[in-house]
Amino acid sequence: MRRAIVIAGMHRSGTSALAGMIGLLGAAMPRHLLGADENNPKGHWESERLMELNERMLREGGSRWDDWRAFDPAVLGEQRLDEIVAELAAVIAEEFGDAPLIAIKDPRVCRLAPVHAQALRRMNVEPAYVLPFRNPLAVIASLGRRDAMTPGFAEFMWLRHVLDAEAATRASRRSVVSYEALLADWRA
């Protein structure tokens, strides 16, 4: 059975560092990587195409990546949700080919993990989730610098993403990884 390591972490929580490390350890990375920028000079290590699809899914459901309110994919309607799951499976297949172990990273997965799980099941790919956890005060400060978010709004964002990722992966294989510990000793 093919496997996917799905990184379900809040923006600015070390998801890129974690994805890059997982790729160096042998997991296949997507063919169309989101480029590096001033916020992630070593790269994001995520599929540009998956990010665009996730953004579209949120938008169609009346949400955005920085919406602190709960997102229920059912708002898309059964038919549209099934179309999105099929499209998601097709994009994953195109991005990773038939690699036996793939790494999926997009902070939006925190809010969309159930939809990603459906697509992976449809592909007969078993997910294992990694939830990076960074000190929330560091995340809030980073969101303030990058996106000019107020601390109060960034707190809501952090809480929504972390709680959604935890709840959505509760019945799955998962690990919680400290960002600070990853930087201190990535081998451990």
C-alpha positions as CSV (number, residue, x, y, z in Angstrom):
1,M,0.0,0.0,0.0
2,R,1.2,3.5,-0.8
3,R,1.5,5.9,2.1
4,A,1.3,9.7,2.5
5,I,2.8,11.8,5.2
6,V,0.4,14.7,5.5
7,I,1.6,17.7,7.4
8,A,-1.3,19.4,9.1
9,G,0.2,22.5,10.7
10,M,-0.8,26.1,11.1
11,H,0.9,28.7,9.0
12,R,4.3,29.8,10.4
13,S,4.5,26.7,12.6
14,G,7.5,25.1,10.9
15,T,5.6,23.2,8.2
16,S,8.1,24.1,5.5
17,A,11.1,23.0,7.6
18,L,9.3,19.8,8.5
19,A,8.3,19.1,4.9
20,G,11.8,19.8,3.6
21,M,13.3,17.4,6.2
22,I,10.8,14.6,5.3
23,G,11.7,15.1,1.7
24,L,15.4,14.8,2.5
25,L,14.6,11.6,4.4
26,G,13.1,10.0,1.2
27,A,9.5,11.0,0.8
28,A,8.5,12.1,-2.7
29,M,7.9,15.8,-3.0
30,P,5.4,17.4,-5.4
31,R,6.5,18.1,-9.0
32,H,5.2,21.7,-9.0
33,L,6.7,23.3,-5.8
34,L,5.6,26.7,-4.6
35,G,8.6,28.9,-5.0
36,A,10.8,30.4,-2.3
37,D,10.1,33.9,-1.1
38,E,11.3,36.4,1.5
39,N,9.2,34.6,4.2
40,N,10.5,31.1,3.3
41,P,13.9,31.7,1.5
42,K,14.6,27.9,1.4
43,G,11.2,27.1,-0.1
44,H,7.8,26.1,1.1
45,W,8.1,22.4,0.0
46,E,4.4,22.3,-1.0
47,S,2.5,21.8,-4.2
48,E,1.4,25.0,-5.8
49,R,-1.4,23.1,-7.5
50,L,-2.7,21.6,-4.2
51,M,-2.5,25.0,-2.6
52,E,-4.5,26.6,-5.4
53,L,-7.2,23.8,-5.2
54,N,-7.4,24.2,-1.4
55,E,-7.8,28.0,-1.8
56,R,-10.5,27.5,-4.3
57,M,-12.3,25.0,-2.1
58,L,-12.3,27.4,0.8
59,R,-13.4,30.3,-1.4
60,E,-16.3,28.3,-2.8
61,G,-17.4,27.5,0.7
62,G,-17.3,31.1,1.7
63,S,-14.0,31.0,3.6
64,R,-10.3,31.8,3.2
65,W,-7.1,30.6,4.7
66,D,-7.2,33.3,7.3
67,D,-10.8,32.8,8.4
68,W,-10.9,31.8,12.1
69,R,-14.4,30.4,11.8
70,A,-15.1,26.7,11.4
71,F,-15.2,25.4,7.9
72,D,-17.6,22.6,7.0
73,P,-16.9,21.1,3.5
74,A,-20.6,20.0,3.4
75,V,-21.5,23.6,2.6
76,L,-20.2,22.9,-0.9
77,G,-23.0,20.3,-1.5
78,E,-22.6,16.6,-2.0
79,Q,-22.1,16.7,-5.8
80,R,-19.5,19.6,-5.7
81,L,-17.7,18.0,-2.8
82,D,-17.4,14.7,-4.7
83,E,-16.1,16.6,-7.7
84,I,-13.5,18.3,-5.5
85,V,-12.4,15.0,-4.0
86,A,-12.0,13.6,-7.5
87,E,-10.0,16.6,-8.6
88,L,-7.9,16.5,-5.4
89,A,-7.1,12.8,-6.1
90,A,-6.1,13.6,-9.7
91,V,-3.8,16.5,-8.7
92,I,-2.1,14.3,-6.0
93,A,-1.6,11.6,-8.6
94,E,-0.1,14.1,-11.1
95,E,2.1,15.7,-8.5
96,F,3.5,12.5,-7.0
97,G,3.1,9.8,-9.7
98,D,3.3,6.3,-8.3
99,A,5.8,7.1,-5.5
100,P,5.4,4.7,-2.6
101,L,5.8,7.4,0.0
102,I,4.7,11.0,-0.6
103,A,4.7,14.2,1.5
104,I,1.7,16.5,1.4
105,K,2.1,19.9,3.0
106,D,-0.2,22.9,2.9
107,P,-1.3,24.7,6.1
108,R,-4.8,24.7,4.7
109,V,-4.9,21.0,5.3
110,C,-5.6,21.8,9.0
111,R,-9.0,22.9,7.9
112,L,-9.5,20.5,5.0
113,A,-8.0,17.2,6.4
114,P,-11.3,15.3,6.0
115,V,-11.5,16.1,2.3
116,H,-7.9,15.2,1.8
117,A,-8.5,11.9,3.6
118,Q,-11.4,11.1,1.2
119,A,-9.1,11.7,-1.8
120,L,-6.3,9.6,-0.4
121,R,-8.8,6.7,0.4
122,R,-10.1,7.0,-3.2
123,M,-6.4,6.5,-4.3
124,N,-5.8,3.6,-1.9
125,V,-3.1,5.7,-0.1
126,E,-2.8,5.4,3.6
127,P,-2.2,8.8,5.4
128,A,-0.2,9.3,8.5
129,Y,-0.4,12.9,9.8
130,V,2.3,15.0,11.3
131,L,1.1,18.0,13.4
132,P,3.9,20.5,13.9
133,F,3.5,22.5,17.1
134,R,5.3,25.8,17.6
135,N,5.0,28.1,20.5
136,P,1.8,30.0,19.8
137,L,3.4,33.3,20.8
138,A,6.1,32.8,18.1
139,V,3.4,31.9,15.5
140,I,1.4,35.0,16.4
141,A,4.4,37.3,16.2
142,S,5.4,35.7,12.8
143,L,1.8,36.3,11.4
144,G,2.0,39.9,12.7
145,R,5.2,40.4,10.7
146,R,4.2,38.6,7.6
147,D,0.5,39.5,7.3
148,A,0.1,42.5,9.6
149,M,-2.3,40.5,11.8
150,T,-3.3,41.8,15.2
151,P,-2.3,39.5,18.0
152,G,-5.9,38.8,18.9
153,F,-6.8,37.8,15.4
154,A,-3.7,35.7,15.0
155,E,-4.6,33.9,18.3
156,F,-8.0,33.0,16.9
157,M,-6.3,31.8,13.7
158,W,-3.8,29.7,15.6
159,L,-6.5,28.1,17.8
160,R,-8.8,27.3,14.8
161,H,-6.1,25.6,12.8
162,V,-4.6,23.6,15.7
163,L,-8.0,22.4,17.0
164,D,-9.3,21.5,13.5
165,A,-6.1,19.5,12.7
166,E,-6.2,17.7,16.1
167,A,-9.9,16.9,15.8
168,A,-9.7,15.8,12.1
169,T,-6.7,13.4,12.7
170,R,-7.8,12.0,16.1
171,A,-8.7,8.6,14.7
172,S,-5.7,8.4,12.4
173,R,-2.0,7.5,12.7
174,R,-0.4,10.7,13.7
175,S,2.6,12.3,15.5
176,V,2.9,15.7,17.1
177,V,6.3,17.3,16.4
178,S,7.7,20.3,18.3
179,Y,9.1,22.9,15.9
180,E,11.6,24.0,18.5
181,A,12.8,20.4,19.1
182,L,13.0,19.9,15.3
183,L,15.4,22.8,15.0
184,A,17.4,21.7,18.0
185,D,17.9,18.1,16.9
186,W,16.2,17.1,13.7
187,R,17.6,13.6,13.8
188,A,15.8,12.8,17.1
